[in-house]
């Protein structure tokens, strides 16, 4: 038996009938690809017949590959779909584009990432379940969307717990116990966490009349991102209303809420400055988004594919972290120069009043998360 490189098996039987049929077939092949007819006289010698047969079968395999007839399929290209609710032009969207480019470059196109922005496929609150169920391969999601099943994930929206980028950076460092604990809890839901995306500080925005004191929030319907930010709004007298990121513009335009809550980069990219008049720079939360992949899909990847994704994810996280503060400062300057929004900057004394008024929100988080949450809050406070 002779086995070609393409897996074709040829049984060579010296029975006269089979021999003659095979000889005629090889001669026809030789004629087709330009082999001289008189070469077949070598078949009178058994050793030379076998050598020629082996070379001819390899030639046949090569011809079949060129003609697209090979029985062995080419290495299949794998595509992973990634959904997110932000515009591809937002800093978070650009970070996903960077990840995509890195993966496809490393894999030389063997692994491709398809991006679906602006909640084309799923709204933000739908992403955790969509990814866990396999309805979509990957997703970028505001981490608070996990707070219903994993209360610890709400830590980043606990009011005034992260006073600056430095504290946040310590909390989400790759070897941070806080991060490792959160990752472990999230990965029990059927997804694997690939990387964190720093969004930046969250502020309060209004359409009519600026907010300066906690008392200004009394009775006002306020857009919240999840339970922790809802606890904050309740603590200062407001009425929390959950509005997804992709629905903000219409909610503000239609007056569904009186007060909004988002960051400067989001105000710019979503054109929220067209429907809201003022922004109070409370920086009451340092929001994190995360990128996740379905656990079964992750486990089905080869070690090489996992390596491509892991390296690209790490590079994307480091890139985002190094640029977030600058991006938010630039967005703030752009809004001041190119929009009609009024900026309210709070003094240290005014911020102290806000922190004191929001303490019930911190207590609510600890109540929801128990002893583990209490230790997490204390650990983050010690990072300041």
N, C-alpha and C positions, 0 to 999 in steps of 0.2 A: 504493500500500500504506500502511496506517495501523498503527502498532505501539503497543499500549497499554502502560501502566506495568507490567502483569503479564506482558508478553511475548506477548499474544494477537495474532495477525496476522489481519487481515481483508482479503481481496482484494475491491476494489470494481470490478465490471465493469458497465458500463452496458447490457449486453445485457438485453433486456426481461425475460426469464425470471428471471435472477439478481437483477435490480433489484427485481422484485416480491416475490421470496422474502425478500430482505434487508429490504425495507420492512415486510413483515408481521412479521418477527422483531423488528425494532426497535419496532414498534407494540405487540407483545405485551409486550416488556420495559417499554415506557413504561407500559402499563396496570398491570403488576405493581408498579412502583415509584411510581406515582401521577402520571405525566406526562399532561397533557390530550391527548385524542385529536385535537383539531383542530390540534395543532402540526404534524402530519405534512403539512399542505398546503404547508408551506415547501419540500417536496421538488421543486417545479416549478422552483426556482432552483438551478443547479448549485453556485454558491459557497456558498449557504446550506446546501445538502445536505451538502457536504463538511465544513463547520464543525459541523453537527449530528451528522454521522456520527462525527467525532472525539470530540465530547463524549459521545456515547452509548456509544462503545466504552470510554472511560475510566470511565463510569458502570457499565458491565457489569463491568469489572475490579474496581471497588470493591465491587460486590455480591458477586462471587465470593470476594473476600478475606474479606468479612464472613461468608459462608456456609462458609468453610474449603475453597473449591474452587480456590484459586489454584494455577496450575501452577508457581509459583516457591516452593520450600520456604523456610521460615523458617530463620534462622541456627541451625545445630545447636548444641545445648549439649554441651560436652565434659566428660567425667568422667575423672578420674585417680584410680586406686586406690593407696593407700599402706599398706604392711604394716609392723608393728613388734612387738617382743616385750614391750615395757613396758606397764604399765597406763595407760589414758588419764588416770588420776588422778595418775600420777607426774609429776614436774616436766618430764621429757622429753616425756611424752604431752601435757601442757598446752601445751608449746611447739609441738607439732604442731597442736593445736587452734587456737592463735593464728595459725599459718601459714595454716591452712585458712580462718579467718575473714577474714584479710587478702586472700587471693586472691579469695575469693568476693565480698567487698565491692568491691574494685577493679574486678573484671570485671562487677559487677552481676548475678552469677549465671550469666554465660556460661561460666565455667570453675569446675567444682566438684571438690572433693577429698573422696574417701571414705576414711575411716580404719578400719583393722582392727587392733585392739590385741591384746595378750596372745598373740601368735604364733598367731592364729586360722588364718592362711593358711600362714605359713612360720616355721620356727624361725630364730633369729638367724644360725646358720651357713649357712642356705640362702638368705639374702637376696641376697648378691652375685650368685650364679648365676641366681636367680629374676628379678632385675631385668635383668641383662645379656641373658638369653634372651627377655625380653618376657613371661614368665609372669605378671608383675605390673609395673605401670607405675613405681611408686616404692617406696622402702623406707628405713627407718631402721635402721642397723646399727652395731654396735660395730666401730670401725675395725680392730681386730686381726683380724677375720674375713677381711681382705684379705691378711694377712701371709703366707699360703701362696703367693700369686702375686705380691704386691707387698711384699717383706720390709720396705721402709722404713716402711710404715704401722705397724709394731710399735713405733716409737720412743716412743709415749706410754705404753707399758707397761714400758719399760726401767726396771729398779729404781732408784729414788731419783734419776732424772735431772731430774725437775721438782719442786723442793722447795716451790714455792708457786704460787698462782694467777697472780702477776705474771709469772713465767717462762713459764708456759703461755700467758698472754695474748700475750706477745711472739712466741712460736713460731707461734701460729695467727692472728696479725693478718692482715688481708686482703692486705697487701703483703709479708708475710714470705716470704723466699726458701725457707724450710723448708716452709711451707704450699704455695707454688706448685709446688715440686718434687714433693710428695706428691700434689697434685691432678693433675698431669701424668701421674704413674705410674698412678693409679687410673683415669683416663679412657681409658687404653689397654685397659681390660678390657671396654669396651662400655657404660659408664655415665658420666653426668655428675654431678659432685659439686656439690650445691646449697648446703649449709651445714654447719658444724660445730656440734655441741651439747656443751657442757661438762657432764660428768657429776659431776666432783668427785673428791676423793681416794679411793683404794682402801685398805681395811684388812683385817686378818685377823680371822676370827671362829671361835669354837670352841663345841662342845657340852659337853664335859667337860674342865675344867681350862684355865686361860688360858695363852696363849703370851706369853712375855716376851723370851726369848733365842732367837737363831737355833738353838741346840742343842735347843730345845723342839720344833722341827719335824722332828727326825730320825725317819725311817721313817713319818711320818704322811701318809696320803692327803689331798691338798689340792686343792680345786677351783681350776682355773686358767681364764683367759679366752682364752688363746691361747699361741703359742709363747714370746713374750718373758716372760710371767708364769710359764710352765712352766720356763723357764731359771732364773728367780729361785728358784722352789721347789726345783729340783734343787741350786742353788748352796748353799742353806741346809740341805740334807739331807732334804727332803721328797719325796714321790712325787706328781707332777702327774697330775691327772685332769680332763679337759675336761668341763665341765658348763655347758650353756647357761643363760642368765639365767632363762628361763621354767621350767627344771627344778630350780632351786636348792632350793626349799622341800622337795620330795620327797626330793632327794638328802641333805639334812641330816636330815630326819625319819627316813629309813630307814637312816642311817649309812653311806651309800655313800661318803662322805668324812668325814675326821676334822676337817678345817679348811676353812673357807670363805674367800671373798675377794669383797668387794663394798663399796659405799659406804653411808653412813648413810641417804640418801634411799631406796635400794633396800631396806634392812633394814626401814624403816618401811612402804613401800608394798606390799611382798611379804609382810609379817608374819613375816619371818624371825626376829624376836625371840621368836616363840612356840616355836621349835625350837632356837635357839642361845642359849648362856648368857653368853658374854663376847665383847668386841670389843677388839682391840689396835690402837690408833690409830697404825699404821705410816705411813700416807700414802705408801706406797712407789711409787704410780703416780698420775698425773692423767689419768684416762680420758676419751677422746673418742668420741662417737658421730657419725656423719655421715648426712646424708640424700641419697639418690642417685635419679636418674631414668634410665630406659633411653635410650641415646643416640639411637636411631632415633625414639623418641617425641619427644624434645627437638627434634630436627631437623625434625620434622613440624609443630611449633607455629609459629604466626605470630609476627612480631616483637612484636606487642602482647601475645600470651599469654606469651611469654618475659619480657617486661618486667614483667608482673604477678607472675610467679613469682619472678623475680630480686629485685625489691624486697621482696616478702614474706619471702623466704629471708634476705635481709640483715637485715631488721628482726627476724626471729625469732632469728637468731644473736646480734645485739647485746643483745636482751632476755635471752636465756639467760645470756650472759656476765655481764651486770650483776647477775643474781639467784642464780647458782649458789653462790657462797660463803655468802650469807645462807641459802639453802635448806638447805645441808648443816649449818650451825651450828644452825639451828632444828630439823632432824631429830635431831641429836645431843642437844639439850636435851630434845626430846620423848621420846626413848628412855630417857634418864636418869630422867625423871619418870614415865613410863607403862609401862615394861617392867622385867623383872627382870635385864636384861643388866648384867654387870659391865664397867666401863670400865677398860682398862689404858692409862695415859698414860706414854709412854717419855721418859726424860730425854735430854738432848743426848748424854751419854756412851753411853747404850744405843742411840740411833739411829746413832751413829758405828760401833758394832759391827755393826749390821745392814748399813750401807752397805759396810763392808769385806768382810763375808761375801758380799755380793751382787755383787761386782766380776766374778766369772766370767760372770754373766748379761749384763753390759755387753759383755764381750769376745765373747760368743757372738753378740750382735746385730751387732757390727762384722764378725765373721767371715762372717755370713750376708749382709751388705749390702755388703761390700767397702769400697773407698776412699770411695765416696759416703756410706756409712753412718758411717764414721769422721769425715768432715768434718761431717756432720749432728750427730753427738754433740758434737763440739767446739764447733760453732756454738751449740748450746743451752747448753752449759756456760758459754760466754762471755756468755750473756744473764742469768745469775744476778747 
